[in-house]
Amino acid sequence: MTLIVRFHSYFKDLTGCAHTQENVSGGTTLEQFFQALCQRFPKLQPMRKSTLMAVGVEYQPADYVLKEGDEVSFFPPVQGG
Amino acid sequence: MKRQLTITSEPVDEKALLAHRSISPMMGAAIYFLGVVRGTEGADAIASIDYEAFQPMVQHQFGLLFDQMEKRWPLESVRVVHRIGPVKVNEPSLWVEVVAPHRAEAFAACQWLIDEMKRVVPIWKKPLTA
């Protein structure tokens, strides 16, 4: 299945893009998806511990199983205010 | 609980916000907090902060926080304005108002909202030196 993935804040600089489309197989978790993305965008790997993950507008845990149509976002800790 | 969230690239218009303040006779406390861009980030002098927001998620996450506030405190209203884009030093980036029956819940709710916002609302800042 094809997923849209978005990067926010300085993750855009680390990946060189604000969003991309990726093909993943059924049963893939957010963690597995992130690790796969790190092969393509190796600068993301050191950020893993602080990376926040969302699907749509909801935070999701690393073991969330991705579904067709999911829009995934990866970003660093938030800093509003 | 009335709720109002404004994410804007325009300056925070405090006069207009105060002019639209509404307090019913049962309420005894209206407090507001103004977050202002400091002139330093760590040890470095800066000229402004560029705020970036993932807006659909900002709206949703603030909505969830407002839901929790409504359950925890007997609030009449909450209003939030958060700037996006470049905000110069000394300019407000955040304006929060809470109206409640008593000051204790007004202060507590306002503090809680700002703390939680900094934990879950997807807004980021990038200091700019010029």
Backbone of each chain as ProteinMPNN parsed JSONL, in Angstrom:
{"seq_chain_A": "MTLIVRFHSYFKDLTGCAHTQENVSGGTTLEQFFQALCQRFPKLQPMRKSTLMAVGVEYQPADYVLKEGDEVSFFPPVQGG", "coords_chain_A": {"N_chain_A": [[0.846, -1.194, 0.0], [0.29, 2.34, -0.459], [1.549, 5.116, 1.242], [1.249, 8.424, 2.538], [3.784, 10.397, 3.848], [4.706, 12.83, 6.165], [7.021, 15.363, 7.086], [8.037, 17.464, 9.72], [9.122, 20.666, 11.038], [12.604, 20.745, 11.833], [13.013, 18.274, 10.79], [12.373, 18.334, 8.16], [14.583, 19.508, 7.063], [16.467, 17.567, 7.589], [15.639, 15.489, 5.985], [15.316, 16.638, 3.561], [12.897, 17.118, 2.415], [9.384, 17.955, 2.629], [7.303, 16.23, 2.482], [6.511, 12.91, 1.377], [5.848, 10.017, -0.672], [5.407, 6.633, 0.164], [5.847, 3.16, -0.344], [4.544, 0.477, 1.452], [4.361, -2.722, 3.03], [1.55, -4.755, 4.041], [0.703, -4.897, 7.512], [2.861, -3.565, 8.516], [4.474, -1.754, 11.073], [4.517, 1.485, 12.735], [7.06, 1.878, 13.807], [8.647, 0.114, 12.298], [8.269, 1.263, 9.833], [9.43, 3.753, 10.215], [12.095, 2.98, 10.612], [12.637, 1.891, 8.122], [12.463, 4.188, 6.592], [14.706, 5.466, 7.502], [16.743, 4.252, 6.158], [16.639, 5.438, 3.729], [16.72, 8.096, 4.438], [19.159, 8.784, 6.171], [19.889, 10.663, 8.133], [17.817, 10.837, 9.853], [17.972, 8.788, 11.675], [19.545, 9.199, 14.121], [17.724, 10.7, 15.495], [15.753, 9.148, 16.492], [14.972, 8.5, 19.213], [13.812, 10.829, 20.167], [11.812, 11.304, 18.416], [8.497, 12.12, 17.502], [5.435, 10.533, 16.668], [2.728, 10.51, 14.448], [-0.506, 9.693, 13.198], [-2.601, 10.874, 10.831], [-4.266, 13.217, 12.698], [-3.673, 12.353, 15.184], [-1.602, 11.293, 17.859], [0.369, 8.333, 17.771], [1.403, 5.105, 18.997], [4.591, 3.368, 18.694], [4.087, 0.762, 17.93], [1.863, 0.819, 16.393], [-0.12, -0.383, 13.764], [0.101, 0.147, 10.397], [-2.313, 1.415, 8.028], [-4.04, 1.264, 4.884], [-4.245, 4.372, 3.274], [-3.487, 5.88, 5.447], [-2.102, 8.867, 6.766], [0.995, 9.717, 7.625], [2.941, 11.292, 10.096], [6.102, 12.487, 11.069], [8.0, 13.987, 13.576], [10.028, 16.351, 15.508], [10.301, 16.951, 19.131], [7.696, 19.072, 20.384], [7.328, 22.692, 20.519], [5.731, 24.856, 21.309], [4.445, 28.178, 22.22]], "CA_chain_A": [[0.0, 0.0, 0.0], [1.036, 3.591, -0.554], [1.265, 6.039, 2.334], [1.867, 9.753, 2.533], [4.493, 10.696, 5.094], [5.065, 14.249, 6.268], [8.046, 15.737, 8.062], [7.83, 18.823, 10.219], [10.234, 21.344, 11.704], [13.912, 20.494, 11.218], [13.026, 16.985, 10.08], [12.348, 18.655, 6.725], [15.973, 19.745, 6.663], [17.194, 16.302, 7.662], [15.233, 14.606, 4.878], [15.32, 17.396, 2.306], [11.549, 17.225, 1.853], [8.305, 18.118, 3.607], [6.448, 15.041, 2.418], [6.856, 11.948, 0.332], [4.982, 8.835, -0.702], [6.183, 5.418, 0.359], [5.125, 1.889, -0.415], [4.828, -0.431, 2.573], [3.547, -3.942, 2.984], [0.562, -4.877, 5.112], [1.226, -5.33, 8.811], [4.011, -2.745, 8.911], [4.228, -0.843, 12.193], [5.162, 2.802, 12.616], [8.493, 1.726, 14.089], [9.274, -0.503, 11.123], [8.212, 2.249, 8.759], [10.457, 4.764, 10.498], [13.408, 2.392, 10.37], [12.808, 1.792, 6.669], [12.739, 5.539, 6.088], [16.073, 5.839, 7.885], [17.645, 3.758, 5.115], [16.618, 6.446, 2.661], [17.076, 9.386, 5.044], [19.954, 8.338, 7.337], [19.997, 11.691, 9.182], [16.712, 10.66, 10.804], [18.243, 7.716, 12.652], [19.919, 9.679, 15.47], [16.588, 11.396, 16.11], [14.683, 8.188, 16.795], [14.461, 8.53, 20.594], [13.001, 12.023, 20.421], [10.817, 11.469, 17.349], [7.073, 11.918, 17.777], [4.781, 9.899, 15.526], [1.279, 10.72, 14.394], [-1.242, 9.265, 12.009], [-3.643, 11.897, 10.762], [-4.054, 14.262, 13.708], [-3.55, 11.682, 16.481], [-0.359, 10.591, 18.185], [0.231, 6.877, 17.808], [2.602, 4.435, 19.516], [5.479, 2.769, 17.693], [3.57, -0.535, 17.463], [0.649, 1.037, 15.568], [-0.045, -1.052, 12.464], [-0.334, 1.092, 9.365], [-3.426, 0.998, 7.174], [-4.183, 1.979, 3.606], [-4.803, 5.716, 3.404], [-2.923, 6.619, 6.58], [-1.132, 9.95, 6.546], [1.917, 9.585, 8.753], [3.82, 12.445, 10.341], [7.214, 12.341, 12.003], [8.512, 15.319, 13.917], [10.751, 16.448, 16.775], [9.483, 17.471, 20.239], [7.017, 20.332, 20.054], [7.939, 23.837, 21.22], [4.853, 26.026, 21.228], [4.471, 29.167, 23.29]], "C_chain_A": [[0.884, 1.247, 0.0], [0.588, 4.542, 0.55], [1.915, 7.386, 2.057], [2.551, 9.933, 3.876], [4.937, 12.155, 5.054], [6.128, 14.428, 7.346], [7.815, 17.187, 8.461], [9.086, 19.332, 10.909], [11.56, 20.942, 11.039], [14.031, 19.1, 10.609], [12.946, 17.2, 8.567], [13.771, 18.886, 6.214], [16.757, 18.426, 6.623], [16.875, 15.387, 6.48], [15.293, 15.307, 3.524], [13.945, 17.498, 1.672], [10.529, 17.382, 2.98], [7.376, 16.913, 3.605], [6.917, 14.15, 1.282], [5.837, 10.829, 0.354], [5.854, 7.602, -0.61], [5.28, 4.205, 0.206], [5.535, 1.015, 0.761], [3.928, -1.654, 2.447], [2.595, -3.984, 4.175], [1.201, -5.387, 6.395], [2.417, -4.535, 9.3], [3.633, -1.819, 10.063], [4.905, 0.508, 11.938], [6.664, 2.694, 12.831], [9.22, 1.147, 12.876], [9.315, 0.479, 9.957], [9.299, 3.303, 8.963], [11.851, 4.213, 10.186], [13.688, 2.234, 8.872], [13.132, 3.158, 6.061], [14.168, 5.97, 6.39], [17.102, 5.3, 6.881], [17.764, 4.806, 4.007], [17.059, 7.814, 3.171], [17.89, 9.125, 6.322], [20.085, 9.384, 8.449], [18.852, 11.599, 10.194], [17.088, 9.717, 11.947], [18.635, 8.235, 14.035], [18.769, 10.358, 16.209], [15.537, 10.436, 16.665], [14.097, 8.372, 18.197], [13.542, 9.721, 20.849], [11.876, 12.21, 19.39], [9.401, 11.206, 17.85], [6.407, 11.434, 16.492], [3.288, 10.143, 15.588], [0.737, 10.107, 13.111], [-2.472, 10.156, 11.928], [-3.326, 12.978, 11.779], [-3.911, 13.673, 15.113], [-2.142, 11.123, 16.661], [-0.626, 9.091, 18.213], [1.526, 6.259, 18.333], [3.375, 3.754, 18.396], [4.928, 1.453, 17.152], [2.249, -0.395, 16.692], [0.856, 0.383, 14.204], [-0.683, -0.148, 11.395], [-1.434, 0.506, 8.484], [-3.421, 1.822, 5.886], [-4.813, 3.352, 3.854], [-4.263, 6.515, 4.575], [-1.996, 7.728, 6.096], [-0.265, 10.028, 7.793], [2.754, 10.852, 8.876], [4.889, 12.071, 11.35], [7.759, 13.732, 12.292], [9.231, 15.308, 15.26], [9.829, 16.945, 17.879], [8.924, 18.848, 19.917], [7.523, 21.444, 20.971], [7.04, 25.063, 21.202], [5.032, 26.986, 22.391], [5.405, 30.298, 23.02]], "O_chain_A": [[2.048, 1.214, 0.398], [-0.607, 4.745, 0.761], [2.972, 7.478, 1.434], [1.964, 9.653, 4.921], [5.467, 12.641, 4.055], [6.13, 13.743, 8.369], [7.445, 18.023, 7.637], [9.971, 18.572, 11.302], [11.625, 20.816, 9.816], [15.041, 18.782, 9.982], [13.393, 16.359, 7.788], [14.115, 18.513, 5.092], [17.592, 18.205, 5.746], [17.721, 14.614, 6.03], [15.317, 14.66, 2.477], [13.824, 17.917, 0.52], [10.774, 16.997, 4.123], [6.735, 16.615, 4.613], [7.616, 14.58, 0.364], [5.053, 10.71, 1.296], [6.914, 7.531, -1.231], [4.107, 4.227, 0.579], [6.722, 0.835, 1.032], [2.866, -1.602, 1.826], [2.819, -3.322, 5.188], [2.121, -6.205, 6.365], [2.933, -4.799, 10.386], [2.586, -1.173, 10.026], [5.745, 0.646, 11.049], [7.448, 3.335, 12.13], [10.279, 1.636, 12.482], [10.28, 0.516, 9.194], [9.992, 3.695, 8.024], [12.677, 4.891, 9.575], [14.816, 2.415, 8.414], [13.953, 3.275, 5.151], [14.769, 6.736, 5.637], [18.204, 5.836, 6.771], [18.832, 5.024, 3.436], [17.683, 8.591, 2.448], [17.36, 9.235, 7.427], [20.364, 9.027, 9.594], [18.91, 12.209, 11.262], [16.573, 9.844, 13.058], [18.104, 7.751, 15.035], [18.844, 10.565, 17.42], [14.541, 10.872, 17.244], [12.877, 8.398, 18.363], [12.609, 9.635, 21.647], [11.09, 13.153, 19.482], [9.137, 10.212, 18.527], [6.755, 11.856, 15.389], [2.662, 10.002, 16.639], [1.423, 10.018, 12.093], [-3.287, 10.186, 12.85], [-2.257, 13.587, 11.738], [-4.014, 14.39, 16.109], [-1.564, 10.554, 15.736], [-1.696, 8.64, 18.621], [2.609, 6.812, 18.143], [2.867, 3.588, 17.287], [5.262, 1.061, 16.034], [1.601, -1.394, 16.382], [1.891, 0.578, 13.567], [-1.843, 0.252, 11.498], [-1.49, -0.697, 8.229], [-2.869, 2.921, 5.826], [-5.808, 3.461, 4.57], [-4.547, 7.707, 4.69], [-1.22, 7.555, 5.156], [-0.741, 10.365, 8.877], [3.214, 11.407, 7.878], [4.613, 11.42, 12.357], [7.954, 14.544, 11.388], [9.071, 14.38, 16.053], [8.69, 17.322, 17.604], [9.574, 19.673, 19.274], [8.068, 21.188, 22.045], [7.527, 26.188, 21.092], [5.669, 26.671, 23.396], [5.527, 31.208, 23.841]]}, "seq_chain_B": "MKRQLTITSEPVDEKALLAHRSISPMMGAAIYFLGVVRGTEGADAIASIDYEAFQPMVQHQFGLLFDQMEKRWPLESVRVVHRIGPVKVNEPSLWVEVVAPHRAEAFAACQWLIDEMKRVVPIWKKPLTA", "coords_chain_B": {"N_chain_B": [[-18.529, 25.045, 28.178], [-17.191, 27.831, 26.665], [-15.097, 28.078, 23.866], [-12.27, 29.212, 22.105], [-10.05, 29.262, 19.487], [-7.314, 30.605, 17.895], [-5.111, 30.53, 15.314], [-2.626, 32.281, 13.948], [-0.985, 34.429, 11.561], [-0.949, 37.043, 11.999], [-0.309, 39.941, 14.113], [-0.88, 39.68, 17.686], [-3.818, 41.029, 18.754], [-4.381, 42.692, 21.353], [-6.128, 44.653, 22.354], [-8.479, 44.266, 20.868], [-9.081, 41.677, 21.652], [-9.553, 42.01, 24.388], [-11.743, 43.702, 24.216], [-13.679, 41.977, 23.363], [-14.125, 40.388, 25.48], [-16.045, 38.299, 27.56], [-17.935, 37.944, 30.421], [-19.886, 36.228, 32.612], [-22.385, 36.842, 35.231], [-21.949, 34.908, 37.229], [-19.292, 34.366, 37.288], [-16.035, 34.865, 38.685], [-13.4, 35.296, 38.124], [-11.042, 36.294, 35.784], [-8.364, 35.607, 33.931], [-5.373, 36.314, 32.119], [-2.686, 35.199, 30.046], [0.338, 36.195, 28.63], [2.596, 35.283, 26.303], [5.816, 36.156, 25.395], [8.247, 36.836, 22.912], [11.523, 36.212, 23.727], [14.715, 37.922, 23.749], [16.892, 36.338, 23.596], [18.198, 33.128, 22.845], [19.082, 30.483, 24.49], [22.457, 31.097, 24.841], [22.613, 32.87, 22.838], [21.967, 35.893, 21.05], [18.921, 36.833, 19.538], [16.763, 37.829, 16.774], [14.191, 37.28, 16.124], [11.564, 34.8, 16.254], [10.676, 32.088, 14.27], [7.684, 30.602, 13.883], [6.336, 27.415, 13.341], [3.573, 25.438, 12.394], [1.687, 22.431, 12.491], [-1.12, 22.54, 11.254], [-3.811, 21.217, 11.089], [-3.515, 19.245, 13.039], [-2.83, 20.756, 15.23], [-5.239, 22.124, 15.731], [-6.845, 19.935, 16.399], [-5.51, 18.791, 18.629], [-5.513, 20.896, 20.479], [-8.266, 20.983, 20.808], [-8.717, 18.567, 22.138], [-7.367, 19.126, 24.515], [-8.911, 21.256, 25.479], [-11.27, 19.844, 25.929], [-10.484, 18.263, 28.104], [-9.938, 20.246, 29.992], [-12.49, 21.235, 30.417], [-13.666, 19.122, 31.746], [-12.199, 19.055, 34.084], [-12.295, 21.526, 35.423], [-14.625, 24.122, 36.46], [-15.075, 25.931, 34.153], [-15.888, 28.942, 32.413], [-15.058, 29.967, 29.97], [-12.462, 29.648, 27.484], [-9.846, 31.135, 25.764], [-7.544, 31.149, 23.127], [-4.745, 32.4, 21.464], [-2.331, 31.84, 19.06], [0.636, 32.68, 17.539], [1.913, 32.152, 14.207], [4.635, 31.811, 11.867], [7.119, 34.436, 11.412], [7.977, 36.061, 14.438], [8.778, 38.939, 16.085], [11.315, 39.844, 18.522], [10.182, 40.755, 21.737], [7.569, 40.837, 20.92], [4.254, 39.483, 21.323], [3.769, 35.967, 21.24], [1.991, 34.187, 22.124], [-1.237, 34.102, 23.526], [-3.364, 33.635, 26.148], [-6.489, 33.163, 27.659], [-8.506, 32.623, 30.482], [-11.661, 32.154, 31.914], [-13.293, 31.856, 34.954], [-15.115, 30.677, 37.907], [-13.628, 31.193, 40.248], [-10.366, 32.386, 41.332], [-8.485, 30.367, 41.806], [-9.093, 28.059, 40.236], [-8.959, 29.272, 37.769], [-6.263, 30.133, 37.49], [-5.005, 27.62, 37.772], [-6.058, 26.146, 35.62], [-5.186, 27.628, 33.421], [-2.4, 27.502, 33.671], [-2.073, 24.73, 33.426], [-3.032, 24.276, 30.817], [-1.122, 25.617, 29.244], [1.206, 24.237, 29.906], [0.534, 21.662, 28.941], [0.089, 22.239, 26.263], [2.696, 22.763, 25.447], [3.64, 20.259, 25.464], [2.157, 18.589, 23.753], [0.997, 19.911, 21.53], [1.498, 20.394, 18.128], [3.612, 22.568, 17.385], [6.391, 24.383, 16.38], [9.501, 26.1, 16.928], [11.811, 28.302, 15.364], [14.671, 29.942, 15.931], [15.69, 33.118, 14.749], [18.379, 35.067, 13.634], [18.54, 37.405, 12.273]], "CA_chain_B": [[-17.395, 25.969, 28.178], [-16.912, 28.441, 25.373], [-13.699, 27.915, 23.479], [-11.889, 29.929, 20.878], [-8.643, 29.054, 19.148], [-6.892, 31.356, 16.71], [-3.727, 30.35, 14.885], [-2.588, 33.403, 13.001], [0.289, 35.086, 11.266], [-1.123, 38.46, 12.332], [0.018, 40.263, 15.515], [-1.93, 39.506, 18.686], [-4.502, 42.302, 18.961], [-4.883, 42.608, 22.732], [-7.283, 45.54, 22.53], [-9.667, 43.607, 20.311], [-9.385, 40.516, 22.495], [-10.163, 42.499, 25.629], [-13.057, 44.259, 23.886], [-14.617, 40.869, 23.156], [-14.185, 39.552, 26.697], [-17.402, 38.091, 28.058], [-17.917, 37.331, 31.755], [-21.252, 36.19, 33.149], [-22.42, 37.247, 36.648], [-21.506, 33.84, 38.128], [-17.838, 34.21, 37.205], [-15.315, 35.792, 39.541], [-11.978, 35.397, 37.788], [-10.627, 36.263, 34.379], [-6.924, 35.855, 33.878], [-4.791, 36.005, 30.828], [-1.244, 35.028, 29.998], [0.937, 36.659, 27.389], [3.944, 34.78, 26.054], [6.519, 37.142, 24.571], [9.52, 36.329, 22.389], [12.721, 36.739, 24.396], [15.785, 38.342, 22.855], [17.993, 35.365, 23.592], [17.888, 31.696, 22.78], [20.309, 29.994, 25.101], [23.405, 32.194, 25.024], [22.684, 33.647, 21.603], [20.975, 36.94, 20.796], [18.123, 36.572, 18.34], [15.926, 38.953, 16.351], [12.802, 36.825, 16.051], [11.36, 33.347, 16.204], [9.772, 31.671, 13.211], [6.85, 29.514, 14.391], [5.739, 26.519, 12.349], [2.513, 24.619, 12.998], [0.966, 21.408, 11.724], [-2.377, 23.158, 11.69], [-4.941, 20.332, 11.411], [-3.257, 18.549, 14.309], [-2.902, 21.79, 16.275], [-6.664, 22.305, 16.043], [-7.348, 18.724, 17.059], [-4.899, 18.602, 19.948], [-6.084, 21.914, 21.373], [-9.625, 20.552, 21.113], [-8.631, 17.532, 23.177], [-6.993, 19.794, 25.777], [-10.098, 21.987, 25.955], [-12.196, 18.834, 26.487], [-10.0, 17.877, 29.438], [-10.144, 21.397, 30.887], [-13.913, 21.317, 30.738], [-13.974, 18.074, 32.731], [-11.467, 19.242, 35.347], [-12.59, 22.781, 36.108], [-15.912, 24.712, 36.048], [-14.689, 27.139, 33.419], [-16.886, 29.516, 31.502], [-14.503, 30.121, 28.62], [-11.017, 29.698, 27.266], [-9.48, 31.681, 24.449], [-6.111, 31.006, 22.849], [-4.203, 32.893, 20.196], [-0.921, 31.485, 18.891], [1.21, 33.177, 16.285], [2.793, 31.356, 13.364], [5.478, 32.684, 11.065], [8.111, 35.171, 12.196], [7.521, 36.948, 15.517], [9.953, 39.669, 16.541], [11.587, 39.966, 19.955], [9.261, 41.631, 22.491], [6.176, 40.693, 20.464], [3.591, 38.285, 21.851], [3.567, 34.795, 20.385], [0.906, 33.383, 22.71], [-2.188, 34.798, 24.404], [-4.32, 32.663, 26.705], [-7.415, 33.73, 28.648], [-9.419, 31.663, 31.119], [-12.673, 32.756, 32.782], [-13.738, 30.815, 35.882], [-15.774, 31.255, 39.085], [-12.661, 31.622, 41.261], [-9.017, 32.524, 40.786], [-7.687, 29.144, 41.915], [-9.259, 27.225, 39.044], [-8.526, 30.021, 36.583], [-4.801, 30.015, 37.402], [-4.622, 26.22, 37.568], [-6.426, 25.72, 34.269], [-4.328, 28.338, 32.468], [-1.071, 26.883, 33.777], [-2.161, 23.366, 32.883], [-3.178, 24.334, 29.362], [0.144, 26.007, 28.62], [2.121, 23.095, 30.072], [0.137, 20.583, 28.031], [0.336, 22.709, 24.907], [4.122, 22.611, 25.156], [3.932, 18.829, 25.425], [1.467, 17.816, 22.709], [0.499, 20.657, 20.356], [2.623, 20.404, 17.181], [4.119, 23.865, 16.967], [7.846, 24.411, 16.571], [10.067, 27.429, 16.727], [13.155, 28.379, 14.803], [15.211, 31.275, 16.214], [16.337, 33.803, 13.619], [19.282, 36.091, 14.162], [18.378, 38.668, 11.529]], "C_chain_B": [[-17.2, 26.524, 26.769], [-15.414, 28.32, 25.083], [-13.424, 28.626, 22.168], [-10.397, 29.754, 20.667], [-8.341, 29.799, 17.862], [-5.413, 31.095, 16.465], [-3.523, 31.338, 13.749], [-1.166, 33.907, 12.753], [0.218, 36.588, 11.561], [-0.725, 38.716, 13.793], [-1.173, 40.037, 16.439], [-2.526, 40.882, 18.999], [-5.155, 42.279, 20.343], [-6.106, 43.486, 22.956], [-8.56, 44.876, 22.037], [-10.073, 42.419, 21.166], [-10.072, 40.955, 23.785], [-11.566, 43.06, 25.366], [-14.109, 43.167, 23.727], [-14.704, 39.951, 24.377], [-15.624, 39.493, 27.186], [-17.324, 37.353, 29.388], [-19.336, 37.376, 32.313], [-21.228, 36.525, 34.637], [-21.938, 36.177, 37.621], [-19.991, 33.691, 38.167], [-17.136, 35.274, 38.038], [-13.856, 35.975, 39.182], [-11.792, 35.341, 36.279], [-9.149, 36.569, 34.374], [-6.446, 35.625, 32.457], [-3.28, 35.982, 30.929], [-0.766, 35.478, 28.622], [2.353, 36.09, 27.303], [4.628, 35.673, 25.042], [7.866, 36.565, 24.133], [10.682, 37.031, 23.099], [13.81, 37.061, 23.368], [16.976, 37.408, 22.82], [17.434, 33.961, 23.468], [19.15, 30.984, 23.258], [21.224, 31.181, 25.347], [23.414, 33.158, 23.852], [21.58, 34.706, 21.521], [20.22, 36.599, 19.513], [17.286, 37.803, 18.01], [14.453, 38.566, 16.343], [12.764, 35.307, 16.152], [10.349, 33.067, 15.108], [8.999, 30.444, 13.702], [6.237, 28.736, 13.232], [4.696, 25.651, 13.041], [2.004, 23.594, 11.996], [-0.509, 21.645, 12.049], [-3.537, 22.194, 11.952], [-4.755, 19.629, 12.767], [-3.258, 19.522, 15.48], [-4.355, 21.977, 16.707], [-7.187, 21.116, 16.844], [-6.805, 18.586, 18.479], [-5.37, 19.67, 20.934], [-7.516, 21.528, 21.756], [-9.647, 19.505, 22.21], [-8.283, 18.15, 24.536], [-8.179, 20.57, 26.343], [-11.113, 21.019, 26.562], [-11.783, 18.448, 27.906], [-10.181, 19.016, 30.44], [-11.589, 21.47, 31.357], [-14.309, 20.285, 31.791], [-13.364, 18.386, 34.095], [-11.88, 20.474, 36.13], [-13.923, 23.363, 35.607], [-15.707, 26.018, 35.285], [-15.839, 27.644, 32.557], [-16.339, 29.615, 30.078], [-12.991, 30.005, 28.644], [-10.803, 30.237, 25.86], [-7.967, 31.595, 24.297], [-5.798, 31.63, 21.496], [-2.735, 32.491, 20.144], [-0.462, 31.983, 17.537], [1.91, 32.056, 15.528], [3.549, 32.316, 12.449], [6.42, 33.46, 11.968], [7.473, 36.112, 13.214], [8.762, 37.607, 16.114], [10.089, 39.635, 18.062], [10.687, 41.045, 20.556], [7.81, 41.556, 22.007], [5.561, 39.432, 21.058], [3.479, 37.179, 20.802], [2.378, 33.975, 20.858], [0.066, 34.256, 23.631], [-3.213, 33.78, 24.85], [-5.182, 33.38, 27.727], [-8.322, 32.624, 29.17], [-10.364, 32.44, 32.029], [-13.284, 31.641, 33.631], [-14.427, 31.475, 37.078], [-14.789, 31.841, 40.085], [-11.25, 31.624, 40.674], [-8.24, 31.223, 40.8], [-7.838, 28.283, 40.669], [-8.824, 27.96, 37.779], [-7.008, 29.913, 36.398], [-4.391, 28.582, 37.072], [-4.892, 25.781, 36.136], [-5.511, 26.368, 33.227], [-2.923, 27.724, 32.463], [-1.057, 25.505, 33.125], [-2.214, 23.394, 31.362], [-1.845, 24.657, 28.693], [1.163, 24.869, 28.737], [1.801, 21.99, 29.076], [0.355, 20.974, 26.577], [1.789, 22.468, 24.514], [4.533, 21.144, 25.065], [3.34, 18.157, 24.186], [1.058, 18.594, 21.461], [1.662, 20.871, 19.371], [2.906, 21.793, 16.586], [5.604, 23.864, 17.297], [8.354, 25.818, 16.33], [11.504, 27.338, 16.206], [13.677, 29.791, 15.056], [15.91, 31.843, 14.986], [17.193, 34.936, 14.171], [19.159, 37.412, 13.426], [17.103, 38.644, 10.729]], "O_chain_B": [[-17.062, 25.77, 25.806], [-14.583, 28.453, 25.982], [-14.247, 28.632, 21.252], [-9.587, 30.054, 21.544], [-9.038, 29.636, 16.86], [-4.569, 31.402, 17.307], [-4.173, 31.24, 12.708], [-0.287, 33.819, 13.61], [1.201, 37.31, 11.394], [-0.796, 37.806, 14.619], [-2.326, 40.183, 16.033], [-1.822, 41.784, 19.453], [-6.317, 41.902, 20.49], [-7.024, 43.096, 23.677], [-9.592, 44.918, 22.705], [-11.26, 42.177, 21.384], [-11.051, 40.346, 24.217], [-12.465, 42.91, 26.193], [-15.298, 43.412, 23.934], [-15.287, 38.87, 24.308], [-16.328, 40.502, 27.221], [-16.729, 36.28, 29.48], [-19.914, 38.453, 32.466], [-20.162, 36.497, 35.252], [-21.551, 36.509, 38.741], [-19.466, 32.957, 39.003], [-17.569, 36.425, 38.097], [-13.141, 36.721, 39.851], [-12.315, 34.458, 35.599], [-8.727, 37.658, 34.764], [-7.029, 34.851, 31.699], [-2.679, 36.646, 31.773], [-1.382, 35.181, 27.599], [3.201, 36.391, 28.142], [4.094, 35.925, 23.962], [8.537, 35.885, 24.909], [10.806, 38.256, 23.077], [13.811, 36.528, 22.258], [17.949, 37.65, 22.107], [16.334, 33.664, 23.933], [20.146, 30.894, 22.539], [20.826, 32.158, 25.983], [24.14, 34.152, 23.867], [20.426, 34.455, 21.869], [20.806, 36.138, 18.534], [17.116, 38.698, 18.838], [13.576, 39.41, 16.53], [13.795, 34.634, 16.136], [9.306, 33.715, 15.021], [9.581, 29.379, 13.911], [5.699, 29.307, 12.284], [4.92, 25.181, 14.157], [1.906, 23.87, 10.8], [-1.07, 21.05, 12.969], [-4.207, 22.343, 12.974], [-5.705, 19.447, 13.528], [-3.639, 19.161, 16.593], [-4.661, 21.988, 17.9], [-7.885, 21.284, 17.843], [-7.553, 18.299, 19.414], [-5.601, 19.369, 22.105], [-7.929, 21.726, 22.898], [-10.492, 19.548, 23.105], [-8.827, 17.757, 25.568], [-8.422, 20.544, 27.549], [-11.74, 21.323, 27.577], [-12.625, 18.322, 28.796], [-10.534, 18.783, 31.596], [-11.873, 21.729, 32.527], [-15.178, 20.54, 32.624], [-13.926, 18.033, 35.131], [-11.825, 20.477, 37.36], [-14.309, 23.125, 34.462], [-16.127, 27.082, 35.738], [-16.647, 26.869, 32.047], [-17.058, 29.379, 29.107], [-12.337, 30.228, 29.663], [-11.482, 29.85, 24.909], [-7.213, 31.923, 25.213], [-6.507, 31.409, 20.514], [-1.98, 32.768, 21.075], [-1.103, 31.732, 16.517], [2.437, 31.122, 16.133], [3.162, 33.472, 12.278], [6.513, 33.174, 13.161], [6.55, 36.861, 12.893], [9.676, 36.93, 16.584], [9.116, 39.427, 18.787], [10.465, 42.099, 19.96], [6.922, 42.148, 22.62], [6.252, 38.436, 21.273], [3.141, 37.424, 19.644], [1.823, 33.173, 20.107], [0.595, 35.045, 24.415], [-3.858, 33.135, 24.024], [-4.671, 34.12, 28.567], [-8.836, 31.804, 28.409], [-9.929, 33.28, 32.817], [-13.732, 30.62, 33.109], [-14.34, 32.691, 37.25], [-15.07, 32.866, 40.705], [-10.972, 30.967, 39.67], [-7.421, 30.984, 39.912], [-6.845, 27.825, 40.104], [-8.37, 27.332, 36.822], [-6.525, 29.638, 35.299], [-3.544, 28.35, 36.21], [-4.058, 25.124, 35.512], [-5.112, 25.719, 32.26], [-2.342, 27.463, 31.41], [-0.144, 25.167, 32.371], [-1.52, 22.625, 30.698], [-1.483, 24.041, 27.69], [1.89, 24.576, 27.788], [2.702, 21.445, 28.439], [0.755, 20.148, 25.756], [2.082, 22.029, 23.402], [5.644, 20.828, 24.64], [3.956, 17.251, 23.625], [0.795, 17.984, 20.425], [2.684, 21.454, 19.732], [2.503, 22.126, 15.472], [6.017, 23.401, 18.361], [7.732, 26.616, 15.629], [12.275, 26.444, 16.554], [13.178, 30.744, 14.458], [16.627, 31.136, 14.278], [16.772, 35.669, 15.067], [19.632, 38.437, 13.916], [16.789, 39.613, 10.038]]}, "name": "protein", "num_of_chains": 2, "seq": "MTLIVRFHSYFKDLTGCAHTQENVSGGTTLEQFFQALCQRFPKLQPMRKSTLMAVGVEYQPADYVLKEGDEVSFFPPVQGGMKRQLTITSEPVDEKALLAHRSISPMMGAAIYFLGVVRGTEGADAIASIDYEAFQPMVQHQFGLLFDQMEKRWPLESVRVVHRIGPVKVNEPSLWVEVVAPHRAEAFAACQWLIDEMKRVVPIWKKPLTA"}
